[in-house]
Amino acid sequence: MAKKKPVRLKTGARYKTENRIPVNKAKWTGYGSYDVAPEYYSDQEFRCCDCDSNEIWTAQQQKYYYEGVRENIYATTMRCRKCRTYNEAVKEDQKRHMEKMVKEEPHLNEKYLKKNT
Ligand SMILES: [Zn+2]
């Protein structure tokens, strides 16, 4: 099982338990690279590229990312959950808007302009 030991984070004066979980090498594809799978995933600190906050990319999230979704091994997370959720909502909004636009009747001027060009 995961070995737990307290570790002090650089980001603040709070203590967290270090998270380590073993890599399932059968699921870790390596995406055709010659890299050898690591033994463990461990929590990583990162800075969100949108809001600049210091965040932790947990070992569990990494396992899901590389073994569940099978993301490229050279890809890492860039955004905190808050920014990711926000971006997903914006994209979802754009998608809904475009679907609505397709269903709508074109504006009268649009028909007129297309006829005369
Ligand atoms: Zn963020």
Backbone and ligand atoms as CSV (ligand in chain L), in Angstrom:
chain,resi,resn,atom,element,x,y,z
A,1,MET,N,N,0.836,-1.211,0.000
A,1,MET,CA,C,0.000,0.000,0.000
A,1,MET,C,C,0.864,1.252,0.000
A,2,ALA,N,N,0.203,2.366,-0.206
A,2,ALA,CA,C,0.913,3.650,-0.265
A,2,ALA,C,C,1.575,3.962,1.077
A,3,LYS,N,N,2.810,4.372,0.956
A,3,LYS,CA,C,3.571,4.744,2.149
A,3,LYS,C,C,3.254,6.192,2.470
A,4,LYS,N,N,2.948,6.477,3.708
A,4,LYS,CA,C,2.585,7.853,4.043
A,4,LYS,C,C,3.552,8.435,5.049
A,5,LYS,N,N,4.093,9.542,4.709
A,5,LYS,CA,C,4.928,10.244,5.688
A,5,LYS,C,C,4.682,11.736,5.543
A,6,PRO,N,N,4.650,12.453,6.671
A,6,PRO,CA,C,4.354,13.881,6.582
A,6,PRO,C,C,5.482,14.626,5.890
A,7,VAL,N,N,5.118,15.569,5.049
A,7,VAL,CA,C,6.133,16.353,4.354
A,7,VAL,C,C,5.710,17.811,4.356
A,8,ARG,N,N,6.687,18.668,4.530
A,8,ARG,CA,C,6.374,20.096,4.561
A,8,ARG,C,C,6.420,20.645,3.144
A,9,LEU,N,N,5.363,21.323,2.775
A,9,LEU,CA,C,5.289,21.883,1.429
A,9,LEU,C,C,5.951,23.251,1.389
A,10,LYS,N,N,6.534,23.548,0.219
A,10,LYS,CA,C,7.182,24.849,0.043
A,10,LYS,C,C,6.151,25.970,-0.025
A,11,THR,N,N,4.944,25.616,-0.451
A,11,THR,CA,C,3.940,26.629,-0.746
A,11,THR,C,C,3.391,27.336,0.483
A,12,GLY,N,N,3.363,26.699,1.596
A,12,GLY,CA,C,2.780,27.351,2.759
A,12,GLY,C,C,3.175,26.644,4.031
A,13,ALA,N,N,2.777,27.204,5.142
A,13,ALA,CA,C,3.157,26.615,6.421
A,13,ALA,C,C,2.136,25.585,6.852
A,14,ARG,N,N,1.814,24.672,5.967
A,14,ARG,CA,C,0.889,23.618,6.372
A,14,ARG,C,C,1.517,22.274,6.031
A,15,TYR,N,N,1.108,21.296,6.788
A,15,TYR,CA,C,1.669,19.969,6.597
A,15,TYR,C,C,0.670,19.107,5.845
A,16,LYS,N,N,1.206,18.318,4.956
A,16,LYS,CA,C,0.350,17.384,4.236
A,16,LYS,C,C,1.007,16.017,4.259
A,17,THR,N,N,0.209,15.028,4.032
A,17,THR,CA,C,0.751,13.683,3.978
A,17,THR,C,C,1.203,13.400,2.558
A,18,GLU,N,N,2.422,12.959,2.430
A,18,GLU,CA,C,2.913,12.644,1.096
A,18,GLU,C,C,2.221,11.386,0.597
A,19,ASN,N,N,1.843,11.482,-0.622
A,19,ASN,CA,C,1.082,10.422,-1.244
A,19,ASN,C,C,1.953,9.688,-2.254
A,20,ARG,N,N,2.038,8.402,-2.099
A,20,ARG,CA,C,2.776,7.618,-3.088
A,20,ARG,C,C,1.967,6.393,-3.451
A,21,ILE,N,N,1.717,6.200,-4.732
A,21,ILE,CA,C,1.027,4.977,-5.127
A,21,ILE,C,C,1.794,4.315,-6.270
A,22,PRO,N,N,1.864,2.985,-6.251
A,22,PRO,CA,C,2.652,2.285,-7.261
A,22,PRO,C,C,2.054,2.410,-8.668
A,23,VAL,N,N,2.921,2.416,-9.663
A,23,VAL,CA,C,2.506,2.488,-11.061
A,23,VAL,C,C,2.109,1.089,-11.523
A,24,ASN,N,N,0.980,1.004,-12.183
A,24,ASN,CA,C,0.583,-0.259,-12.811
A,24,ASN,C,C,1.271,-0.319,-14.176
A,25,LYS,N,N,2.364,-1.036,-14.245
A,25,LYS,CA,C,3.200,-1.033,-15.452
A,25,LYS,C,C,2.512,-1.654,-16.670
A,26,ALA,N,N,1.528,-2.502,-16.421
A,26,ALA,CA,C,0.792,-3.104,-17.529
A,26,ALA,C,C,-0.073,-2.060,-18.234
A,27,LYS,N,N,-0.555,-1.086,-17.465
A,27,LYS,CA,C,-1.429,-0.058,-18.038
A,27,LYS,C,C,-0.652,1.171,-18.491
A,28,TRP,N,N,0.544,1.307,-17.979
A,28,TRP,CA,C,1.374,2.473,-18.303
A,28,TRP,C,C,1.972,2.227,-19.671
A,29,THR,N,N,1.419,2.875,-20.700
A,29,THR,CA,C,1.809,2.545,-22.074
A,29,THR,C,C,3.130,3.176,-22.477
A,30,GLY,N,N,3.445,4.341,-21.945
A,30,GLY,CA,C,4.668,5.026,-22.344
A,30,GLY,C,C,4.570,5.631,-23.727
A,31,TYR,N,N,3.452,5.448,-24.366
A,31,TYR,CA,C,3.167,6.035,-25.676
A,31,TYR,C,C,4.284,5.812,-26.690
A,32,GLY,N,N,4.774,4.585,-26.763
A,32,GLY,CA,C,5.771,4.261,-27.782
A,32,GLY,C,C,7.154,4.791,-27.488
A,33,SER,N,N,7.337,5.408,-26.337
A,33,SER,CA,C,8.664,5.919,-25.997
A,33,SER,C,C,9.477,4.778,-25.394
A,34,TYR,N,N,10.766,4.982,-25.288
A,34,TYR,CA,C,11.622,3.965,-24.688
A,34,TYR,C,C,11.805,4.213,-23.203
A,35,ASP,N,N,11.069,5.172,-22.678
A,35,ASP,CA,C,11.185,5.479,-21.261
A,35,ASP,C,C,10.699,4.308,-20.404
A,36,VAL,N,N,11.337,4.134,-19.300
A,36,VAL,CA,C,10.949,3.085,-18.361
A,36,VAL,C,C,9.931,3.686,-17.392
A,37,ALA,N,N,8.903,2.914,-17.110
A,37,ALA,CA,C,7.871,3.406,-16.196
A,37,ALA,C,C,8.457,3.648,-14.813
A,38,PRO,N,N,8.024,4.727,-14.160
A,38,PRO,CA,C,8.503,4.956,-12.789
A,38,PRO,C,C,7.875,3.945,-11.834
A,39,GLU,N,N,8.450,3.802,-10.653
A,39,GLU,CA,C,7.917,2.855,-9.669
A,39,GLU,C,C,6.655,3.397,-8.996
A,40,TYR,N,N,6.676,4.705,-8.735
A,40,TYR,CA,C,5.566,5.315,-8.005
A,40,TYR,C,C,5.115,6.620,-8.652
A,41,TYR,N,N,3.860,6.931,-8.412
A,41,TYR,CA,C,3.377,8.290,-8.642
A,41,TYR,C,C,3.453,8.977,-7.290
A,42,SER,N,N,3.907,10.200,-7.278
A,42,SER,CA,C,3.872,10.936,-6.011
A,42,SER,C,C,3.354,12.344,-6.261
A,43,ASP,N,N,2.762,12.920,-5.235
A,43,ASP,CA,C,2.177,14.260,-5.355
A,43,ASP,C,C,3.200,15.255,-5.894
A,44,GLN,N,N,2.755,16.081,-6.818
A,44,GLN,CA,C,3.652,17.079,-7.400
A,44,GLN,C,C,3.049,18.463,-7.229
A,45,GLU,N,N,3.908,19.399,-6.932
A,45,GLU,CA,C,3.453,20.784,-6.858
A,45,GLU,C,C,3.503,21.379,-8.245
A,46,PHE,N,N,2.542,22.229,-8.547
A,46,PHE,CA,C,2.600,22.969,-9.808
A,46,PHE,C,C,1.890,24.297,-9.637
A,47,ARG,N,N,2.191,25.196,-10.573
A,47,ARG,CA,C,1.560,26.510,-10.535
A,47,ARG,C,C,0.571,26.585,-11.699
A,48,CYS,N,N,-0.664,26.929,-11.389
A,48,CYS,CA,C,-1.696,27.026,-12.415
A,48,CYS,C,C,-1.309,28.119,-13.416
A,49,CYS,N,N,-1.400,27.786,-14.709
A,49,CYS,CA,C,-0.955,28.734,-15.738
A,49,CYS,C,C,-1.968,29.866,-15.938
A,50,ASP,N,N,-3.165,29.730,-15.413
A,50,ASP,CA,C,-4.176,30.786,-15.559
A,50,ASP,C,C,-4.230,31.713,-14.342
A,51,CYS,N,N,-4.325,31.140,-13.157
A,51,CYS,CA,C,-4.532,31.986,-11.965
A,51,CYS,C,C,-3.306,32.074,-11.069
A,52,ASP,N,N,-2.210,31.367,-11.459
A,52,ASP,CA,C,-0.941,31.460,-10.715
A,52,ASP,C,C,-0.977,30.888,-9.310
A,53,SER,N,N,-2.005,30.118,-8.993
A,53,SER,CA,C,-2.054,29.569,-7.635
A,53,SER,C,C,-1.195,28.317,-7.553
A,54,ASN,N,N,-0.651,28.050,-6.393
A,54,ASN,CA,C,0.137,26.835,-6.175
A,54,ASN,C,C,-0.814,25.696,-5.870
A,55,GLU,N,N,-0.645,24.615,-6.618
A,55,GLU,CA,C,-1.558,23.488,-6.489
A,55,GLU,C,C,-0.774,22.193,-6.365
A,56,ILE,N,N,-1.470,21.156,-5.942
A,56,ILE,CA,C,-0.878,19.820,-5.848
A,56,ILE,C,C,-1.549,18.918,-6.865
A,57,TRP,N,N,-0.736,18.267,-7.685
A,57,TRP,CA,C,-1.258,17.252,-8.593
A,57,TRP,C,C,-1.035,15.928,-7.881
A,58,THR,N,N,-2.101,15.355,-7.385
A,58,THR,CA,C,-1.961,14.183,-6.512
A,58,THR,C,C,-1.584,12.927,-7.295
A,59,ALA,N,N,-1.029,11.993,-6.560
A,59,ALA,CA,C,-0.636,10.712,-7.150
A,59,ALA,C,C,-1.842,10.005,-7.770
A,60,GLN,N,N,-2.999,10.094,-7.105
A,60,GLN,CA,C,-4.215,9.463,-7.630
A,60,GLN,C,C,-4.626,10.086,-8.961
A,61,GLN,N,N,-4.536,11.410,-9.033
A,61,GLN,CA,C,-4.889,12.098,-10.275
A,61,GLN,C,C,-3.939,11.691,-11.396
A,62,GLN,N,N,-2.662,11.540,-11.070
A,62,GLN,CA,C,-1.679,11.131,-12.076
A,62,GLN,C,C,-1.955,9.726,-12.578
A,63,LYS,N,N,-2.304,8.841,-11.640
A,63,LYS,CA,C,-2.608,7.459,-12.007
A,63,LYS,C,C,-3.793,7.438,-12.974
A,64,TYR,N,N,-4.830,8.199,-12.653
A,64,TYR,CA,C,-6.007,8.270,-13.512
A,64,TYR,C,C,-5.628,8.834,-14.881
A,65,TYR,N,N,-4.817,9.862,-14.874
A,65,TYR,CA,C,-4.403,10.562,-16.087
A,65,TYR,C,C,-3.612,9.651,-17.028
A,66,TYR,N,N,-2.659,8.909,-16.472
A,66,TYR,CA,C,-1.782,8.096,-17.307
A,66,TYR,C,C,-2.301,6.681,-17.555
A,67,GLU,N,N,-3.067,6.141,-16.612
A,67,GLU,CA,C,-3.525,4.759,-16.764
A,67,GLU,C,C,-5.001,4.669,-17.129
A,68,GLY,N,N,-5.795,5.626,-16.653
A,68,GLY,CA,C,-7.226,5.618,-16.945
A,68,GLY,C,C,-7.499,6.250,-18.294
A,69,VAL,N,N,-7.138,7.516,-18.425
A,69,VAL,CA,C,-7.355,8.254,-19.670
A,69,VAL,C,C,-6.256,7.922,-20.682
A,70,ARG,N,N,-5.146,7.393,-20.201
A,70,ARG,CA,C,-3.985,7.058,-21.029
A,70,ARG,C,C,-3.466,8.260,-21.791
A,71,GLU,N,N,-3.226,9.296,-21.048
A,71,GLU,CA,C,-2.651,10.509,-21.631
A,71,GLU,C,C,-1.188,10.264,-21.952
A,72,ASN,N,N,-0.668,11.100,-22.836
A,72,ASN,CA,C,0.747,11.079,-23.169
A,72,ASN,C,C,1.582,11.245,-21.899
A,73,ILE,N,N,2.620,10.446,-21.768
A,73,ILE,CA,C,3.431,10.494,-20.536
A,73,ILE,C,C,4.181,11.806,-20.365
A,74,TYR,N,N,4.338,12.555,-21.464
A,74,TYR,CA,C,5.038,13.840,-21.350
A,74,TYR,C,C,4.078,14.981,-21.029
A,75,ALA,N,N,2.798,14.682,-21.008
A,75,ALA,CA,C,1.804,15.707,-20.674
A,75,ALA,C,C,1.621,15.765,-19.171
A,76,THR,N,N,1.562,16.967,-18.650
A,76,THR,CA,C,1.281,17.145,-17.222
A,76,THR,C,C,0.143,18.148,-17.098
A,77,THR,N,N,-0.367,18.269,-15.893
A,77,THR,CA,C,-1.474,19.196,-15.706
A,77,THR,C,C,-0.958,20.634,-15.668
A,78,MET,N,N,-1.764,21.546,-16.169
A,78,MET,CA,C,-1.366,22.946,-16.267
A,78,MET,C,C,-2.241,23.846,-15.399
A,79,ARG,N,N,-3.510,23.432,-15.213
A,79,ARG,CA,C,-4.476,24.304,-14.552
A,79,ARG,C,C,-5.032,23.660,-13.285
A,80,CYS,N,N,-5.402,24.505,-12.346
A,80,CYS,CA,C,-6.055,24.027,-11.138
A,80,CYS,C,C,-7.482,23.606,-11.490
A,81,ARG,N,N,-8.109,22.921,-10.559
A,81,ARG,CA,C,-9.457,22.414,-10.826
A,81,ARG,C,C,-10.439,23.547,-11.128
A,82,LYS,N,N,-10.300,24.648,-10.410
A,82,LYS,CA,C,-11.209,25.784,-10.580
A,82,LYS,C,C,-11.138,26.329,-12.007
A,83,CYS,N,N,-9.922,26.529,-12.498
A,83,CYS,CA,C,-9.740,27.063,-13.853
A,83,CYS,C,C,-10.164,26.047,-14.903
A,84,ARG,N,N,-9.905,24.769,-14.630
A,84,ARG,CA,C,-10.297,23.724,-15.578
A,84,ARG,C,C,-11.820,23.669,-15.696
A,85,THR,N,N,-12.501,23.713,-14.562
A,85,THR,CA,C,-13.962,23.691,-14.559
A,85,THR,C,C,-14.508,24.900,-15.308
A,86,TYR,N,N,-13.877,26.066,-15.063
A,86,TYR,CA,C,-14.310,27.289,-15.736
A,86,TYR,C,C,-14.154,27.152,-17.255
A,87,ASN,N,N,-12.980,26.668,-17.700
A,87,ASN,CA,C,-12.738,26.515,-19.135
A,87,ASN,C,C,-13.706,25.529,-19.772
A,88,GLU,N,N,-14.002,24.447,-19.061
A,88,GLU,CA,C,-14.950,23.464,-19.583
A,88,GLU,C,C,-16.332,24.093,-19.740
A,89,ALA,N,N,-16.726,24.907,-18.775
A,89,ALA,CA,C,-18.039,25.558,-18.829
A,89,ALA,C,C,-18.105,26.532,-20.005
A,90,VAL,N,N,-17.014,27.257,-20.268
A,90,VAL,CA,C,-16.978,28.192,-21.394
A,90,VAL,C,C,-17.126,27.433,-22.711
A,91,LYS,N,N,-16.383,26.336,-22.839
A,91,LYS,CA,C,-16.452,25.525,-24.063
A,91,LYS,C,C,-17.851,24.956,-24.262
A,92,GLU,N,N,-18.449,24.499,-23.152
A,92,GLU,CA,C,-19.795,23.932,-23.190
A,92,GLU,C,C,-20.796,24.997,-23.645
A,93,ASP,N,N,-20.617,26.215,-23.150
A,93,ASP,CA,C,-21.466,27.347,-23.538
A,93,ASP,C,C,-21.353,27.641,-25.026
A,94,GLN,N,N,-20.123,27.651,-25.536
A,94,GLN,CA,C,-19.891,27.915,-26.954
A,94,GLN,C,C,-20.549,26.845,-27.809
A,95,LYS,N,N,-20.422,25.590,-27.354
A,95,LYS,CA,C,-21.007,24.479,-28.093
A,95,LYS,C,C,-22.529,24.636,-28.172
A,96,ARG,N,N,-23.127,24.942,-27.008
A,96,ARG,CA,C,-24.588,25.129,-26.964
A,96,ARG,C,C,-25.022,26.280,-27.873
A,97,HIS,N,N,-24.247,27.349,-27.847
A,97,HIS,CA,C,-24.564,28.514,-28.672
A,97,HIS,C,C,-24.523,28.143,-30.150
A,98,MET,N,N,-23.497,27.412,-30.572
A,98,MET,CA,C,-23.357,27.041,-31.979
A,98,MET,C,C,-24.482,26.096,-32.409
A,99,GLU,N,N,-24.860,25.182,-31.526
A,99,GLU,CA,C,-25.953,24.256,-31.846
A,99,GLU,C,C,-27.264,25.024,-32.024
A,100,LYS,N,N,-27.443,26.048,-31.197
A,100,LYS,CA,C,-28.642,26.877,-31.281
A,100,LYS,C,C,-28.647,27.666,-32.601
A,101,MET,N,N,-27.499,28.195,-32.977
A,101,MET,CA,C,-27.382,28.987,-34.188
A,101,MET,C,C,-27.697,28.167,-35.440
A,102,VAL,N,N,-27.270,26.904,-35.428
A,102,VAL,CA,C,-27.520,26.021,-36.572
A,102,VAL,C,C,-29.017,25.810,-36.772
A,103,LYS,N,N,-29.756,25.673,-35.644
A,103,LYS,CA,C,-31.188,25.400,-35.714
A,103,LYS,C,C,-32.008,26.635,-36.099
A,104,GLU,N,N,-31.473,27.798,-35.793
A,104,GLU,CA,C,-32.223,29.029,-36.045
A,104,GLU,C,C,-32.337,29.363,-37.531
A,105,GLU,N,N,-33.445,30.025,-37.861
A,105,GLU,CA,C,-33.623,30.532,-39.220
A,105,GLU,C,C,-32.560,31.589,-39.478
A,106,PRO,N,N,-31.970,31.590,-40.667
A,106,PRO,CA,C,-30.998,32.652,-40.929
A,106,PRO,C,C,-31.676,34.025,-40.986
A,107,HIS,N,N,-30.956,35.025,-40.666
A,107,HIS,CA,C,-31.483,36.379,-40.676
A,107,HIS,C,C,-31.913,36.748,-42.102
A,108,LEU,N,N,-32.958,37.551,-42.238
A,108,LEU,CA,C,-33.481,37.912,-43.561
A,108,LEU,C,C,-32.410,38.551,-44.445
A,109,ASN,N,N,-31.614,39.393,-43.868
A,109,ASN,CA,C,-30.560,40.041,-44.638
A,109,ASN,C,C,-29.533,39.053,-45.163
A,110,GLU,N,N,-29.333,38.000,-44.423
A,110,GLU,CA,C,-28.353,36.998,-44.828
A,110,GLU,C,C,-28.795,36.344,-46.139
A,111,LYS,N,N,-30.089,36.009,-46.228
A,111,LYS,CA,C,-30.628,35.411,-47.458
A,111,LYS,C,C,-30.479,36.383,-48.617
A,112,TYR,N,N,-30.810,37.633,-48.356
A,112,TYR,CA,C,-30.754,38.667,-49.386
A,112,TYR,C,C,-29.321,38.815,-49.903
A,113,LEU,N,N,-28.379,38.871,-48.978
A,113,LEU,CA,C,-26.988,39.061,-49.349
A,113,LEU,C,C,-26.443,37.878,-50.135
A,114,LYS,N,N,-26.823,36.682,-49.741
A,114,LYS,CA,C,-26.317,35.479,-50.436
A,114,LYS,C,C,-26.872,35.395,-51.854
A,115,LYS,N,N,-28.127,35.848,-52.049
A,115,LYS,CA,C,-28.758,35.820,-53.370
A,115,LYS,C,C,-28.056,36.753,-54.349
A,116,ASN,N,N,-27.559,37.848,-53.827
A,116,ASN,CA,C,-27.010,38.880,-54.691
A,116,ASN,C,C,-25.477,38.880,-54.785
A,117,THR,N,N,-24.877,37.811,-54.398
A,117,THR,CA,C,-23.406,37.776,-54.542
A,117,THR,C,C,-22.977,36.641,-55.449
L,1,ZN,ZN,ZN,-6.111,28.209,-11.723
